[in-house]
């Protein structure tokens, strides 16, 4: 109700102003008096320029510390530097254009004793406002492409490789086992209610892989996130690491970064004992989009190794899926998965 009343008041004010303005213009048309609104509007433009710039810079200064969360990755620092270079160039251009536009509106307001000067073109002006922006944009794009190529290039040999799978409306983390440190292949045809990431049990590297509902990351070690989706487009978004990459059905995307601060260190830095890293979906993927919040924990490498060693292979948790393991790999599967064996041969294994 209050909104309707407010809109009604605004509408009445606008109508009254229009009636007053029309009457003023009619008097000008009848040559009864000069249009004094030219000077008033010109002064108002100048005042808007001054107070607008003061407000812009004051608000930016006051809210400086709230623009972005603390950065916690090597890649994030590079991205932030590129962002702020772009931002400062934009602010300088904005300030110059803002002043020029409103100053021209004030300085060149209507004056019956002054005539406008017309010219068809100016090669100097056209070259200036074409070449300078083009050169600046080219440099920014080249630097941006360099950063992009770096974060999407092949990882180091000792990088931690983790696969993130998105679906409506949850994330699943697929980790390699500690025995081989190699992610097993996936096969979309094998996806079901239990085998959520379609683990291909014909690949020996998949025998000790495990599933996690928390994204654990080691501090100071390069991490490669392999990303895919099972239904619609999702998006991996890790704001503190400046990571954002779409999860596309049928296409595997990837992103590499190096965490630089553990969860405990960030709690101390932010003076917030309840701080936790978080991964979100940055695509509106359906009605349950809001629920795609995934906890992230960054720990020291030693603690990460202990956590990895304590995880049970997916195959050990689901021994019924041994039927999908080729006969010649069953013994290896039992050993890597930590399943009990008896009377095993190279081709035959009997479950207890």
N, C-alpha and C positions, 0 to 999 in steps of 0.2 A: 504494500500500500504506500509506504513512504517513498519507494522508488517511483511509483506512478505520479505522486504529488510533485516530486522533484523534477521529473521530466515535464510535467505540466507547467511549472514555474519557468523552466528554461525556454519552453516553447512560447510562452507569453512574452518573455523578455525579447526573444528573437523577433517576434511579430511586431512588437512596439518599435524596436530598433529599425526594422525594415520600413515601417510607416514613416518614421522620422527621417530616414535617409532618402526615401522617395520624395518626400516634401522638400527636403533640402536641394535635391537635384532639380526639381521642377523650378524652384526659384532661380537656380543657376541658369537653367535653360531660358528663362524669361529675362535674363540679364539683369536681375535685380541685385545680385551680389555675387562675389567670387566664392568658389568652393573652398572653404577654410579646412575641410577635412583632409586635403592633401598634406598640409603642414602637420596636422594632428597625427595622421597615420604615419608620416615619415618619422616623427619623434617617437611614436610608439614602437616602430620597427627598431629604432636605435636603442631604446630602453630594453626591448626584448633581447637584442643581441648582447648587451652588457650583462643583464641579470641572468640570461640563459647560459652564458659562458661561465659566470661566477658559480651558478648552481651546478653546472656540469662538473667543473673541476673540484668544487667543495665536496660534492657527493662522492666523486671518485676517490678523493683523498680519505674521506671518513670511512668508506667501505673497502678500502684497499685490501685489508686482510681477509675479507670474506669472498673474494672473487673465485678462489679455487682451493681445493683441499691440499694439504701438504703433499709434496711429491715423494714417492717411495721407490723409484726405479731409475736406473741410469738413462734409459730411453725417455722417461718422463722429464728429466732435466733438459734434455735436448729439445723435446717437444715444447716445453714451456718457454725456452729461449726463443724458439722460432715464433711461437705465438705472440710473445711480447714485442719482438721486433716488428711483426706485422701490425700489432695494435698501436705501437707508437707512430708508425708511418701513417696509419689511418687517422689517429688523433690529430697529428700535425695537418694533414690534408683537410680534415673536417674543420679545424679551427680557422684555417686560412679561408676556406670557402664560406664558412659561416659569417666571418667578418666582412668579406667582399660582398656577399649577397645583400646583407642588411645595410652596409654602408652605402652601397649603390642606391638602394631604395630611399635612403635619407638624402644623400648628396644630390641625386638627380631626380628629385620629386618635381612635379609639374611647376613650371614657371613660364608665364605667358610671354616674358621678354627673352626667353631662351629657346633656340631651335636645336633639334637633334641633328647630330652629324651622322651621315650614312656612308658606309663603304661596303663594297660587294664582298670582299674577303681579305684575309690577312694571312699570308703564308707563314710568317713568323709565329703568330699566335697558334695556328693550326699545327705546325710542327712541334711547338713547345708542349701543348697539352696532349699531343699524341705520343711523342718520343719519350718524354720523361716518365709518364705512367707506365708505358709499355716496357721500358727498361727496368723499372722497379719491380713490376709484376713478374718479369722474366727471371730476375734474380731470386725472388721469393719462391717461384715455382721450381727452379732448379734446386734450391736448397731443400724444399719440401720433398721433391722426388728423391733426393739423395737420402733423406731420413727414412722415407718409405721403403726404398730399396734395401736399406740396412736392416730394418725390422722384419722384412719379409724374405730376407736372404736365408740360405741354408744355415742351420745352427752349428755351434761348435761340437766337436766329437763327444765331449763330456757333458753336453747340455742335458738337463732334465726334460724329458718329453712326456707330456700329459695330453690326453684327449678329452675335450669337453663336448658332450652331446646335448643338444637342446630339443625339447619337445613340449607340447602343450600339456601341463604348464610346470615344467621342472627341468633342472640341470642334472646331469650325471657326469662324474669324473672317472675316467678310465686310466688307470696307472699300470705301468709295466712292473713285473715282479722283480724282486731283488736278485733272483738267481741269474737272470740274463739281461736285465735292464733294457729289454727290447719290447716295444708294444706289439702285440699280436695283430694280425690283419682282422678286418671286420667284413662281414658279408650281410648286406641288407636283407637277404632272403632268410637269414637265421634269426632275425629280430622277432622276439615274442614277449610275453608278459614277464618272463624271468630273465632271458638273455636280452636285456634292454639295449645294449650297444651292438648286438649282432656279432658277438665274438666268434670268429672263424676257428673252430677247433681242429681244422685240418692243418693249421699253422702251429708249429711247435712253440713259437714265441708266445702264444696266447695261454699256455698251460698255467703259468703262475701270475697272470694279470689279475688285478683286483679292482673292485668298484669302491668309490668313496663318495659320501654325501657332504664332504668338506674338501675344499681345495687347499691342500697343504703345499707350501712353497718353501724352498731353502733360500736363506739370505745369501747374497753374494754369488749365486750361481745362475748361469743363463738358463732360462726356462723357455721351452717351445710349447705353445699351446696349439694343438691341432683341433680344429673346430668344425663341427658338422651339425646338421639338424635332421630330424626324422619326419617332420610334417610341414611346417611353414617356416618363413624366415624369422630367425631370432637374432640377437646381437649380444655378444660377450662385451660387457662394459665393466672395467675395473678402474674407477676414477682416480684412485691414489697412485696407480701405476701408469696412468695415461694410456690405457689399453682399450681399444674399441674395434671390434671386428665382427662382421656379420656371420651368422651361421646359416648357410644356404643348403636346402635339400638337394642332394645329388652332387654337391660340390664341396670338397674339403678346402677350407681356408686355414691360415695359420698366422701366428704372430709370436715374435720372440722378445723377451725383455729380461732384465736382471733386477730382482728385488734388492733394495739397499737398507731396508729397515724392518726389523721384526715387529710383530704385533705389540710386544712389550715395550719396545723402544718408541713406537708411535703413541702408546698410552702415556708414556712419560713426556714426550714432546707436546702432545695436545693437552696434557694435564687432565686427561679423562680416563679413569680406571676402567670404564665400561667400553672403551673404543674397540671396535672390531672392523677389520677389512671386510668388504662385501663385493660380490659380483652381482650385477643386475642385468636384466634383458633390456636393451635400448630400442627395441622394436615393439610396436603395439601389435602383439601376436594373437590377441583374442581376449575374451572376457576374463580369463584368469591370469592375464599378463602381470598384474600386481604381485602375484605369488612367486614369481621367478627370482627370488632372492637367494643367493647361494653364499654360505659362509666361507671366508678365506682366512687362513692362518699362515703367517710367515714365521719361521723358526730358524735357529742356527743350524748349520749343516749336520752337526752331530745329532741333534735332536730329531732332525728330519730323517736321518738314516735309521734311528731307533723306531720312529713311527712306521717307516716303510717295512722294517723287519717284523713288526708286530701285526701286520695285516695278513688276513687269510686270502689265498687265491680264490677267485670266483668259482673255479672248477671244484675246489674242495668243498665249498658251500653248496654246490649243486652237482653232486656226483652222478645223478641220473643222466647228465649230459655227456657222460663218458661214451655213450652209444654213438655220439657223433665224431669221436676220435678214430682216425684210421687204425686198423689193427696193428700195423707195424709201428705205431707211435704210442700205443697204450701204456707200455711200461714207462716210457719217458714222461708221459703225461702224469702217471701216478706219482712218480718221483718228484717232479717239479711242483705238482699241486699239493704234495704232502699227504696223499691218500694212502691208506694201509694196503699192503699187497701180501699175497701168499701164492706160492707155486707159480710165480710169474716166469714167463718165457719171453722171447723176443716178440712173439705174436699173440700171446694169450695172457690175460691177467684176470684173476678172480677176485671180485670185491668181497670183503668180509661183511 
